[in-house]
Structure formats: C-alpha cells, structure tokens
Amino acid sequence: MRRNPSHPDRPLHALTLPPGPRLFEAVTAALSGEGPAVLPLPPGMDPGPLRPTHVDGVRQADGEGVPPDVAVVIATSGSTGTPKGVQLSAQALRTSAAASLRRLGAAKGERWLCCLPPSHVSGLQVLVRSILAEAEPIIHERFDPVAVLESGATHVSLVPTQLHRLVAMNADLSVFGTVLLGGAAPMPGLLAEARALGARVVTTYGMSETSGGCVYDGRPLYNVDLKIGDDGRILISGPVLFSGYRFGEPYDGGWFATSDLGELTGGRLRVLGRADDVINTGGEKVVAASVAAVLARHPEVADVAVVGTPDPEWGEAVTAFVVPADQSRPPTLQQLRAYAADRLPPYAAPRELRILSALPLLANGKTDMAALRTGT
C-alpha cells in the first residue's frame, strides 16, 4: 500500500460489537475524524489478514493502520473468493448518503431502520444516512419481520429475502416512506406484490467499492456516471468510489470496472449478471443470471440460482439450484429445460438440476454462490 510519509497511518479498530448504539457512536467518530478508522465485523469473526491495529480495543502486534483519509474498512462478502478490505473515506460515504437522501426526498429528522449487518456496506450506509439526517437510527440486531413493522421508522433498507417475508405476511408496507431494496435481484412479482401492499420500493445497485447503492431504479445518483466497457462490464465513476483495497494499490480515481455485465438504454442501467458467472458450455457463453431470471418465472419455482459446474463433455454444465414452490412436487429437469428452451437459446437450458429446501445465504442476504459451486 502506498503511504504518504508526511502523515502517520490512522489507527484501524476492528469492532465485533453487535449492531447497536456503541457501534453507531464509533462510526460517527470515524466519519468526523474524532476517532480511529473502524472495521465493523460480525461478533466472533476473526479479522484475519485485514490486520487492524486494534481488535475490540486490544492492540495487535502485527496490526497496520490506514491512510489518513480512510474512515471505514468493509470486508467484502467473499461470495466469489477471499474477502478483501475495501477502504472508504468519510467524504465518499457522506457523498453517497447525501445523494441518496436527495434522490429519495428524505427529510432531516426522519428515522432510518438498520436491520442489515453494519459490517456490510448496506447496513453501514443506513447509519451514515442517519448521521446526515440528524436522526438517531433504529437498530435491530437481527431481522424480525414483526419488529420491523412496529419499528416506527420512516425509511428501511432491505434485501429481497427480507421483503419477501414481509410480503408473505400480507403486511401493511405503507408504514414506510421508502423501502430501499438491494443486494440481489428480486424474484419476479415481488416488487408488484410489495407495491400492492403500499410499499414505495426503490431498487438499488452498488457494492462496497461504490459506498453502497449508487444507482436507484436504474438511474445513477447525483454526480455518479455510468458506461459499459468493451467487454460488457459496468463501469462507474464519481466521488462515491473507494480509496483502494487494504494492502493493495490506492484507487486512481478513474473508471471503476465492476464484476457485473450490463446495458444502458436511454440512460437506464440494466444489470445482466456477474461477468464471472458467465458459463462456458460447449464453446457457448451463457450468462447465469439470465437463465436464473427465466427459471424464476416458472410457476413451480420459489427460488433459484444458476452456476456452471465442471462437466467432462461440455466443460461446464448449466446447473440450476431450485427451491420448489411445493417441496412435495418439485419440477423436473425436463420441465425446466422445456420452459427455458422456449425463452432462451437451446444451449442455455439447464443440463443439471439440484433441488434444495433453501438457497444458502451470506450474512448480507446474497446467495452464497461459492457454497453452491463447491457443495458446502
């Protein structure tokens, strides 16, 4: 990591506190510059290779600080590999939160509910928005749908799994001024069902490197620019971008190449899927997310993920992991292949089917694709 010799490193304190006031106070101090930079972690998690200077207040012999502008380090989810520490400045986090509040029309004093882990950028940004809104956040240690509905918050940030649970309760979602939805693509019909229950749902796209959601309902936030690279990847620029990876080169401030494929039509972004989720099967390239989106519309499918698995004949086989709508009557591979073949090129139809009772999830609500690939 490059360091400016004229400035000492800023201490980095890893905090394994449960979500609550103490963590909010530490984040507030980090953003104001009155406290050390923070690395929020789930309780019990080993900071491992991120090597903070302190862990829950205890000095670490091999710890290293961060550049002076870094306020927060987020350990990435690791859904596709080893987690990295994403370094975020107070300016980037505040700029993102201000643009979010501006787009939503959220007023000062309106309270946000944090029921996502603050160790992930989606939960962290709920705290930052609260700081800018000058309102104490309502923080839940875990997601409980009844407690969420009774929280009294004006705004809430959820992942699709959480919103699905609220919809399944036939809950009155008009109690929230805004439901920010991100972290994964919603299942077909979920948005319509939630809006029918009174929800004002705003979908978001972003990642730790962009200080969280930077595209709302397909449109970039203020001062965020988008374009599509020659390889189909989504490129992002703007003041919300990270400062670099821990123990890696600082980010140079240019266009950030995401790991996602997308297309821009009339300035509106459509995310097609992850570039590393492209399956090479028999010499043909298949975007796994596109196959999953089609299969998700099958009436006998409640949830689905698609990955490439090793195959001696095809190189990779398009493999569908399906949670049936009725566990006693799961769909067959032949049914799903026929359904997909009517809507996709023949080579994109799944060649393998694995029935699950539920998809494995990471702490941030995203599907654990690594677990599906490895069978863990």
Residue pairs with C-beta under 8 A, 6 or more apart in sequence:
1 67
1 244
1 246
1 247
1 248
1 249
1 250
2 249
2 250
3 9
3 67
4 67
4 68
7 67
7 68
8 65
8 68
9 64
9 65
9 66
9 67
9 68
10 36
10 37
10 65
10 66
10 67
10 68
10 70
11 36
11 37
11 53
11 54
11 65
12 36
12 37
12 38
12 39
12 52
12 53
12 54
12 63
12 64
12 65
12 66
12 70
12 73
13 26
13 35
13 36
13 37
13 38
13 39
13 52
13 53
13 54
13 55
13 57
14 38
14 39
14 41
14 47
14 50
14 52
14 54
14 55
14 56
15 23
15 26
15 38
15 39
15 40
15 41
15 56
16 41
16 42
16 43
16 44
16 45
16 55
16 56
17 23
17 26
17 40
17 43
17 56
18 43
18 141
19 114
19 117
19 118
19 123
19 139
19 140
19 141
20 139
20 141
21 139
23 40
23 118
23 127
23 139
24 127
24 130
24 136
24 137
24 139
26 35
26 38
26 40
27 38
27 40
27 72
27 118
27 124
27 127
27 128
27 131
28 127
28 131
29 35
29 36
30 36
30 37
30 38
30 71
30 72
30 90
31 71
31 72
31 90
31 93
31 94
31 128
31 131
32 90
33 71
33 90
36 53
36 54
37 65
37 66
37 70
37 71
37 72
37 73
38 71
38 72
38 73
39 47
39 50
39 52
39 72
39 73
39 74
39 75
39 85
40 72
40 74
40 118
40 119
40 124
41 47
41 75
41 119
42 117
42 119
42 363
45 119
47 55
47 75
49 82
49 247
50 73
50 75
50 85
50 246
51 60
51 62
51 63
51 64
51 247
52 60
52 63
52 73
53 59
53 60
53 63
53 64
53 65
54 60
54 63
66 73
66 87
66 246
67 87
67 243
67 250
69 89
69 90
69 91
69 243
70 87
70 88
70 89
70 243
71 88
71 89
71 90
71 93
72 87
72 88
72 93
72 124
73 85
73 86
73 87
73 88
73 246
74 85
74 86
74 88
74 119
74 120
74 121
74 124
74 208
75 83
75 84
75 85
75 86
75 119
76 83
76 84
76 85
76 86
76 208
77 83
77 120
77 362
77 363
77 364
77 366
78 362
78 370
79 362
79 366
79 367
79 368
79 369
79 370
80 259
80 274
80 276
80 369
80 370
81 370
84 245
84 246
84 248
85 245
85 246
85 247
86 121
86 208
86 209
86 242
86 245
86 246
87 242
87 243
87 244
87 245
87 246
88 121
88 208
88 211
88 242
88 243
89 242
89 243
91 239
92 211
92 239
92 240
92 241
92 242
92 243
93 124
93 125
93 128
93 211
94 128
94 132
95 211
95 223
95 239
95 240
96 125
96 128
96 210
96 211
96 212
96 213
96 214
96 221
96 240
97 125
97 128
97 129
97 131
97 132
97 211
98 132
99 214
99 221
99 222
99 223
99 224
99 240
100 106
100 125
100 129
100 180
100 213
100 216
100 221
101 129
101 132
101 133
102 221
102 222
103 202
103 216
103 221
103 222
104 155
104 177
104 178
104 180
104 202
104 216
106 129
106 133
106 154
106 155
106 177
106 178
107 133
108 133
108 134
108 135
109 133
109 134
109 135
110 133
110 135
110 154
110 155
110 177
111 130
111 133
111 135
111 136
111 137
111 138
111 152
111 153
111 154
111 155
112 126
112 129
112 130
112 133
112 135
112 137
112 138
112 153
112 154
112 155
112 156
112 157
113 126
113 137
113 138
113 139
113 140
113 148
113 151
113 153
113 155
113 156
113 157
114 123
114 126
114 127
114 130
114 137
114 138
114 139
114 140
114 157
115 140
115 142
115 143
115 144
115 148
115 156
115 157
115 158
115 162
116 122
116 123
116 126
116 143
116 157
116 158
116 159
116 364
116 365
117 123
117 363
117 364
118 124
118 126
118 127
118 139
119 363
120 208
120 363
120 364
121 206
121 207
121 208
121 211
121 212
122 157
122 159
122 182
122 183
122 212
122 213
122 364
123 157
123 364
124 212
125 157
125 211
125 212
125 213
126 137
126 157
127 137
129 155
130 136
130 137
138 151
138 152
138 153
140 147
140 148
140 151
143 162
143 165
145 162
145 165
145 166
145 169
145 171
148 156
148 162
148 166
149 166
149 171
149 172
149 175
153 176
154 176
154 177
154 178
155 176
155 177
155 178
155 179
155 180
156 176
156 178
156 179
156 180
157 179
157 180
157 181
157 182
158 166
158 179
158 180
158 181
159 181
159 182
159 183
159 184
159 364
159 365
159 366
160 181
160 183
160 184
160 185
160 186
160 187
160 190
160 365
161 184
161 361
161 365
162 365
163 179
163 181
163 186
163 190
163 194
163 199
163 201
164 187
164 190
166 173
166 194
166 197
167 173
167 190
167 193
167 194
167 197
170 197
171 197
172 197
172 198
173 179
173 194
173 197
173 198
173 199
174 197
174 198
174 199
175 198
176 199
176 200
177 200
178 200
178 202
179 194
179 199
179 200
179 201
179 202
180 202
180 204
180 213
181 191
181 201
181 202
181 203
181 204
182 203
182 204
182 205
182 206
182 212
182 213
183 364
183 365
183 366
184 365
184 366
184 367
185 271
185 289
185 293
186 203
187 296
187 303
188 293
188 296
188 297
191 201
191 203
194 201
195 201
202 216
202 217
203 216
203 217
203 218
204 212
204 213
204 215
204 216
205 213
205 214
205 215
205 218
205 269
205 271
206 212
206 213
206 214
206 215
207 258
208 242
209 241
209 242
209 251
209 256
209 258
210 224
210 236
210 238
210 240
210 241
210 242
210 256
211 240
211 241
211 242
213 221
214 220
214 221
214 224
214 236
214 238
214 240
215 221
215 224
215 226
215 269
218 268
218 269
218 270
219 267
219 268
219 269
220 226
220 236
220 238
220 269
221 238
221 240
223 238
223 239
223 240
224 236
224 237
224 238
224 240
225 236
225 237
225 238
226 234
226 235
226 236
226 264
226 269
227 235
227 255
227 264
228 234
228 235
228 262
228 263
228 264
229 235
229 257
231 275
232 261
232 262
232 272
232 275
233 257
233 258
233 259
233 260
233 261
233 262
233 275
234 257
234 258
234 260
234 261
234 262
234 269
234 271
235 255
235 256
235 257
235 258
236 255
236 256
236 258
237 254
237 255
237 256
241 251
241 253
241 256
242 251
242 256
243 250
243 251
244 250
244 251
259 274
259 275
259 276
260 271
260 272
260 273
260 274
260 275
261 271
261 272
261 273
261 274
261 275
261 278
261 287
262 269
262 270
262 271
262 272
263 269
263 270
263 272
264 270
271 289
272 287
272 289
272 290
273 287
273 288
273 289
273 290
274 288
274 289
277 287
277 288
277 289
277 306
277 307
277 308
277 369
278 285
278 286
278 287
278 288
279 285
279 286
279 287
279 288
279 306
279 307
279 308
279 316
279 318
280 286
280 308
280 315
280 316
281 308
281 311
281 314
281 315
281 316
281 317
281 318
281 347
281 351
282 313
282 314
282 315
282 347
283 315
284 345
284 347
284 348
286 308
286 318
286 347
286 348
288 306
288 307
288 308
288 318
289 306
290 344
290 348
291 306
291 318
291 320
291 340
291 344
291 348
291 349
291 350
292 304
292 305
292 306
292 320
294 339
294 340
294 343
294 344
295 301
295 304
295 306
295 320
295 322
295 336
295 339
295 340
295 350
296 303
296 304
298 331
298 335
298 336
298 339
299 325
300 324
300 325
300 326
300 329
300 330
300 331
300 335
301 322
301 323
301 324
301 325
301 331
301 336
302 323
302 324
302 325
303 322
303 323
303 358
303 359
304 320
304 321
304 322
304 323
304 359
305 320
305 321
305 359
305 367
305 369
305 372
306 318
306 319
306 320
306 321
306 350
307 319
307 321
307 369
307 372
307 373
308 316
308 317
308 318
308 319
309 316
309 317
309 319
309 352
309 373
310 316
310 317
311 317
311 351
314 351
317 351
317 352
318 348
318 349
318 350
318 351
318 352
319 350
319 351
319 352
319 353
319 354
320 336
320 350
320 352
320 353
320 354
321 354
321 356
321 359
321 372
322 330
322 331
322 336
322 353
322 354
322 355
322 356
323 355
323 356
323 357
323 358
323 359
324 330
324 331
324 355
327 357
330 355
331 353
332 353
333 350
333 351
333 352
333 353
336 349
336 350
336 353
337 349
337 350
337 351
340 348
340 349
340 350
341 349
359 367
359 368
359 372
360 367
360 368
360 371
360 372
361 367
361 368
362 368
370 376
